[in-house]
Each structure stands twice: as structure tokens, then as C-alpha cells.
């Protein structure tokens, strides 16, 4: 899919981290995403079509109330970005006839 853009998103649970390397969960989640981007590029992906983002603990998919749920929130997501040219013009979105 050479004409598409990808976003690698890193996430964490809500347990705060405070280390020299990771002063907050944002740094940890961003590092997770960047590591995957490096891997994908090393496997041959064009670095011009992939980006990294860190969401910290702010986009959970499960409650952070158990160890199992916190583990689910420590994740990476890879999103295929839409091509702007494939989207309908904004004026067409609200048109009624």
C-alpha cells in the first residue's frame, strides 16, 4: 500500500511511571510507538509513510481495575490513514435534496 499513510499509536495503563528514561506515561507510550516504527522501517516500510504517537493512559480500551485490564491497555495500535482525495468534499456532507 505505497500510497497510504500509517500511524503507530502507543498506549499505557493508568499506573504512573516516573523514571529518568520515562518521566510520565506519555514518554513510555511514545517510546513504544517509536520502537514499532523503527521495526517496520527496518523491515522495509518507507519511513515517509509512517508516524508515531503516544497517548499515555488517556485512551484506554478496558477499565484499569485489574491486572488483566491494565495489561490490555498497554498496547500498540497501527492505523491506516485515509487519503484526503478519497473523502467526500465537505460541502457534500450536509447536502440534502
Phi and psi in degrees as a GROMACS rama.xvg file:
@    title "Ramachandran Plot"
@    xaxis  label "Phi"
@    yaxis  label "Psi"
@TYPE xy
-67.8395  -19.6284  UNK-2
-96.7602  13.2137  UNK-3
-114.26  154.454  UNK-4
-106.596  146.452  UNK-5
-125.135  144.504  UNK-6
-120.166  123.487  UNK-7
-98.0086  118.871  UNK-8
-110.673  128.427  UNK-9
-102.149  145.394  UNK-10
-136.258  159.091  UNK-11
-132.804  172.333  UNK-12
-80.8856  -171.219  UNK-13
-96.5647  9.50243  UNK-14
-76.7707  117.554  UNK-15
-63.4495  141.018  UNK-16
-115.413  138.973  UNK-17
-143.282  84.5336  UNK-18
-125.103  170.338  UNK-19
-62.3714  -40.9099  UNK-20
-72.9013  -36.7633  UNK-21
-129.684  87.658  UNK-22
-64.4118  -20.6661  UNK-23
-153.597  174.389  UNK-24
-65.7058  -24.7214  UNK-25
-62.4593  -44.9105  UNK-26
-63.7016  -39.6382  UNK-27
-65.4349  -45.9271  UNK-28
-66.6496  -37.7311  UNK-29
-66.3104  -40.5618  UNK-30
-62.0788  -41.0654  UNK-31
-57.4969  -46.4727  UNK-32
-64.6172  -43.3708  UNK-33
-63.7344  -38.813  UNK-34
-60.8966  -40.773  UNK-35
-67.7911  -39.9089  UNK-36
-59.8507  -45.7924  UNK-37
-58.798  -43.1156  UNK-38
-61.8904  -47.7107  UNK-39
-61.1367  -41.9947  UNK-40
-65.8889  -40.2887  UNK-41
-63.4375  -27.1239  UNK-42
-84.8064  -0.487461  UNK-43
113.087  -0.587816  UNK-44
-69.3299  141.089  UNK-45
-68.0781  121.403  UNK-46
-65.3252  -13.3214  UNK-47
-77.5264  -10.8532  UNK-48
-113.801  9.80377  UNK-49
-133.325  140.221  UNK-50
-135.238  161.331  UNK-51
-119.379  145.741  UNK-52
-144.07  146.532  UNK-53
-117.678  129.022  UNK-54
-107.317  1.03129  UNK-55
56.0477  -138.926  UNK-56
-95.0337  10.4938  UNK-57
-91.4074  6.2116  UNK-58
-139.76  61.0829  UNK-59
-71.2571  152.326  UNK-60
-105.657  -8.42705  UNK-61
-142.434  158.458  UNK-62
-62.9607  151.331  UNK-63
-95.4032  37.151  UNK-64
-95.0694  -10.0591  UNK-65
-138.647  163.904  UNK-66
-60.6809  -39.3208  UNK-67
-63.9759  -43.193  UNK-68
-67.2436  -40.8936  UNK-69
-61.9256  -38.1513  UNK-70
-61.9283  -36.6408  UNK-71
-65.3654  -30.1293  UNK-72
-80.8567  -15.7401  UNK-73
-87.082  91.9589  UNK-74
-149.725  170.379  UNK-75
-122.394  139.89  UNK-76
-123.373  140.55  UNK-77
-116.467  117.131  UNK-78
-108.566  134.028  UNK-79
-85.2254  119.9  UNK-80
-82.8512  140.917  UNK-81
-72.832  150.801  UNK-82
-79.3927  130.758  UNK-83
-57.0092  -36.8723  UNK-84
-66.7452  -18.1545  UNK-85
-84.7877  -12.3894  UNK-86
-86.7355  150.028  UNK-87
-69.7569  150.955  UNK-88
-58.7637  145.842  UNK-89
-58.9512  -37.8649  UNK-90
-61.1532  -27.2963  UNK-91
-79.5373  -17.546  UNK-92
-67.1632  -37.6471  UNK-93
-102.839  7.09805  UNK-94
-72.7443  133.443  UNK-95
-127.57  147.566  UNK-96
